[in-house]
Amino acid sequence: MDNPSQQFLFIAILAFVMILLIPILQKRTGKDITRMLFGIRSLKEPEAEKITKAPRKPLVRNGTKNELTAFVAQLLRFTSKNGMRLVAPGTISHDGKTARLTALVVAPGGIIGVYCLGFGGTIAPGNRMEPAGVSASWRQHINGEDKTFDNPIKACQEQKELIRSAMECAGITASLEIVTVFTNPQAVLESTPAFVFHPKSFFQYLKEREDLKTGDLDIHQTALQLAGLAGIKKEHKEKKKK
């Protein structure tokens, strides 16, 4: 093939044969032969290649201290504007035990303890066949994983008994409720019972409780007594000494 005309003729024939064979091979194999041979896409791309990959979902996280601090600050503003007092933290100690409450809302109509949790993801009672307060644990589905944590309803009942005993010893007579608030904005509450809230629904609950706004409880004196039980006054005095 030293003759240039012969070389050109050979290349032309080879190209013609490839043009005829490529569609047949692609039809039989289902593969893009032009892309495999020349590194280019065929004019008609497979439908699967046209579908863009869905963006990866960002990881869901558990709550941070900043979210809890922001919630307490919001709760302080709410109580100040609505004729209530706030005791925070609500870590009241009695008989060698300490309550794990974030705060206590003191209103003319009674006291509401706030038990905050920062779990994210989907939150639901652990056993669908049992009442929410009976199940030993609750479920958290986060980033494709299933985890469990202590039943908050049971935790609230235990802390209510502790605080009720401490109040009786201190001579505080008032109605008492303990509620759970999931402060993480990435928490999705599923089939949760009453007295389990997001921050927004909790503030709405406080607004709608007309009985809290009426009553003869001395909120200032009661708040001072509860603060004493929580060791808050003692902490302030120790900080001043330092």
C-alpha positions as CSV (number, residue, x, y, z in Angstrom):
1,M,0.0,0.0,0.0
2,D,2.7,2.4,-0.9
3,N,0.4,4.1,-3.3
4,P,-1.4,7.0,-1.6
5,S,-4.5,6.4,-3.8
6,Q,-4.6,2.8,-2.6
7,Q,-4.3,3.9,1.1
8,F,-7.2,6.4,0.7
9,L,-9.3,3.7,-1.0
10,F,-8.6,1.2,1.9
11,I,-9.5,3.8,4.5
12,A,-12.7,4.8,2.7
13,I,-13.8,1.1,2.5
14,L,-13.0,0.5,6.1
15,A,-15.0,3.6,7.2
16,F,-18.0,2.5,5.0
17,V,-17.9,-1.0,6.6
18,M,-17.8,0.5,10.1
19,I,-20.7,2.7,9.4
20,L,-22.7,-0.3,8.4
21,L,-21.5,-2.6,11.3
22,I,-21.7,-0.2,14.2
23,P,-25.6,0.1,14.3
24,I,-25.9,-3.7,14.0
25,L,-23.4,-4.3,16.8
26,Q,-25.0,-1.7,19.1
27,K,-28.4,-3.3,18.5
28,R,-27.1,-6.7,19.4
29,T,-24.9,-5.8,22.4
30,G,-26.9,-2.9,23.7
31,K,-23.6,-1.0,24.2
32,D,-22.6,2.4,22.8
33,I,-19.9,1.3,20.3
34,T,-19.0,4.8,19.1
35,R,-18.3,5.8,22.6
36,M,-16.2,2.7,23.3
37,L,-14.1,3.2,20.1
38,F,-13.8,6.9,19.8
39,G,-14.5,8.2,23.3
40,I,-17.6,10.2,22.1
41,R,-21.3,9.8,22.8
42,S,-23.8,8.6,20.2
43,L,-26.4,11.1,19.1
44,K,-29.1,9.1,21.0
45,E,-28.0,8.6,24.6
46,P,-29.6,5.9,26.7
47,E,-32.4,7.1,29.0
48,A,-30.4,6.0,32.0
49,E,-27.6,8.4,31.2
50,K,-29.9,11.3,30.8
51,I,-31.1,10.9,34.4
52,T,-29.1,13.2,36.7
53,K,-28.0,11.8,40.0
54,A,-30.2,13.0,42.9
55,P,-28.2,15.3,45.3
56,R,-27.1,13.6,48.5
57,K,-29.2,14.5,51.5
58,P,-27.3,16.3,54.3
59,L,-26.8,14.3,57.4
60,V,-29.2,14.9,60.2
61,R,-27.6,15.7,63.5
62,N,-28.6,15.7,67.2
63,G,-29.2,19.0,68.9
64,T,-26.5,21.4,70.1
65,K,-26.1,23.5,73.3
66,N,-26.8,26.6,71.2
67,E,-30.3,25.4,70.3
68,L,-31.1,24.7,74.0
69,T,-29.8,28.1,75.0
70,A,-31.9,29.8,72.3
71,F,-35.0,27.9,73.5
72,V,-34.4,29.0,77.2
73,A,-33.9,32.6,76.1
74,Q,-37.2,32.5,74.1
75,L,-38.9,30.9,77.1
76,L,-37.6,33.7,79.4
77,R,-39.0,36.4,77.1
78,F,-42.3,34.6,76.9
79,T,-42.7,34.2,80.6
80,S,-41.7,37.9,81.3
81,K,-44.3,39.1,78.8
82,N,-47.1,36.9,80.1
83,G,-47.0,37.4,83.8
84,M,-45.0,34.3,84.6
85,R,-41.6,33.6,86.1
86,L,-38.9,31.2,84.9
87,V,-36.6,29.1,87.0
88,A,-33.7,27.7,85.0
89,P,-32.1,25.2,85.3
90,G,-34.8,23.2,87.0
91,T,-32.4,20.8,88.6
92,I,-34.2,20.4,91.9
93,S,-32.6,18.0,94.4
94,H,-34.4,15.9,97.0
95,D,-33.6,12.8,98.9
96,G,-30.3,12.3,97.1
97,K,-31.9,12.6,93.6
98,T,-31.8,15.5,91.2
99,A,-34.3,16.4,88.5
100,R,-33.1,16.7,84.9
101,L,-35.4,19.6,84.0
102,T,-34.2,22.4,81.8
103,A,-36.6,24.9,83.4
104,L,-39.7,25.5,85.5
105,V,-42.4,27.9,84.3
106,V,-44.1,29.4,87.3
107,A,-47.6,30.8,86.5
108,P,-50.5,32.1,88.7
109,G,-52.3,28.9,87.8
110,G,-49.5,26.4,88.4
111,I,-46.1,25.1,87.6
112,I,-44.9,23.4,84.4
113,G,-41.5,21.7,84.3
114,V,-39.8,21.5,80.9
115,Y,-37.7,18.4,80.1
116,C,-35.7,19.1,76.9
117,L,-34.2,16.6,74.5
118,G,-32.1,17.3,71.5
119,F,-32.6,14.2,69.4
120,G,-32.9,14.7,65.6
121,G,-34.5,12.5,62.9
122,T,-37.8,10.7,63.3
123,I,-38.9,10.2,66.9
124,A,-41.6,7.7,67.9
125,P,-42.7,5.6,70.8
126,G,-40.7,2.3,70.9
127,N,-43.6,-0.2,70.8
128,R,-46.6,0.7,68.7
129,M,-48.7,-2.0,70.5
130,E,-48.1,-0.4,73.9
131,P,-49.2,3.0,75.3
132,A,-46.5,5.6,74.9
133,G,-45.9,5.9,78.6
134,V,-45.5,2.1,79.1
135,S,-42.9,1.3,76.5
136,A,-39.4,0.9,78.0
137,S,-37.7,3.0,75.2
138,W,-38.5,5.2,72.3
139,R,-37.1,5.0,68.7
140,Q,-35.0,7.4,66.8
141,H,-34.5,6.9,63.1
142,I,-31.5,9.1,61.9
143,N,-29.4,9.0,58.8
144,G,-30.7,5.5,57.9
145,E,-30.0,4.1,61.4
146,D,-32.4,3.0,64.1
147,K,-31.5,3.9,67.7
148,T,-33.3,3.9,71.0
149,F,-33.4,6.2,74.1
150,D,-35.1,6.3,77.4
151,N,-38.9,6.8,77.4
152,P,-39.4,10.6,78.0
153,I,-42.9,10.0,79.4
154,K,-41.5,7.8,82.1
155,A,-38.7,10.2,82.8
156,C,-41.2,13.0,83.2
157,Q,-43.3,10.9,85.6
158,E,-40.3,10.1,87.8
159,Q,-39.2,13.7,87.9
160,K,-42.7,14.9,88.7
161,E,-42.7,12.6,91.8
162,L,-39.3,13.9,92.9
163,I,-40.3,17.6,92.5
164,R,-43.7,17.1,94.1
165,S,-42.0,15.7,97.2
166,A,-39.5,18.5,97.3
167,M,-42.3,21.1,96.9
168,E,-44.3,19.5,99.8
169,C,-41.3,19.6,102.1
170,A,-40.8,23.3,101.2
171,G,-44.4,24.1,101.8
172,I,-45.2,24.9,98.1
173,T,-48.8,24.2,97.2
174,A,-49.4,24.3,93.4
175,S,-50.4,22.1,90.5
176,L,-47.5,20.6,88.7
177,E,-47.0,19.2,85.2
178,I,-43.9,18.0,83.4
179,V,-43.7,18.1,79.6
180,T,-41.1,17.0,77.1
181,V,-39.8,19.5,74.4
182,F,-37.6,18.3,71.5
183,T,-35.6,21.4,70.8
184,N,-33.9,20.1,67.6
185,P,-35.4,21.7,64.5
186,Q,-34.5,18.5,62.6
187,A,-36.7,16.3,64.9
188,V,-39.9,14.9,63.3
189,L,-42.4,13.7,66.0
190,E,-44.4,10.6,64.9
191,S,-47.4,9.3,66.8
192,T,-46.2,11.1,70.0
193,P,-48.7,11.6,72.8
194,A,-49.9,14.7,74.5
195,F,-47.3,16.7,76.5
196,V,-44.6,16.1,73.9
197,F,-43.8,19.2,71.9
198,H,-41.6,21.1,69.5
199,P,-40.7,24.6,70.8
200,K,-43.3,26.2,68.5
201,S,-46.1,23.8,69.7
202,F,-45.1,24.2,73.3
203,F,-45.4,28.0,73.2
204,Q,-48.8,27.6,71.5
205,Y,-49.8,25.3,74.3
206,L,-48.8,27.9,76.9
207,K,-50.8,30.6,75.1
208,E,-53.9,28.4,75.0
209,R,-53.8,27.4,78.7
210,E,-56.0,30.1,80.1
211,D,-56.1,28.5,83.5
212,L,-52.3,29.2,83.9
213,K,-53.0,33.0,83.7
214,T,-55.6,32.9,86.5
215,G,-55.0,31.7,90.0
216,D,-53.7,32.9,93.3
217,L,-50.2,31.4,93.3
218,D,-47.5,34.0,94.4
219,I,-45.2,33.5,91.4
220,H,-42.4,35.6,92.8
221,Q,-42.1,33.9,96.1
222,T,-42.7,30.4,94.5
223,A,-40.0,31.1,92.0
224,L,-37.5,32.1,94.7
225,Q,-38.3,28.9,96.7
226,L,-37.9,26.7,93.6
227,A,-34.6,28.5,92.7
228,G,-33.4,27.7,96.3
229,L,-34.4,24.0,95.8
230,A,-32.4,24.0,92.5
231,G,-29.4,25.5,94.2
232,I,-29.5,28.6,92.0
233,K,-29.1,31.2,94.8
234,K,-26.2,29.2,96.2
235,E,-24.5,29.2,92.9
236,H,-24.9,33.0,92.5
237,K,-23.4,33.6,95.9
238,E,-20.4,31.4,95.2
239,K,-19.8,33.3,91.9
240,K,-19.9,36.6,93.6
241,K,-17.3,35.5,96.2
242,K,-15.0,34.5,93.4
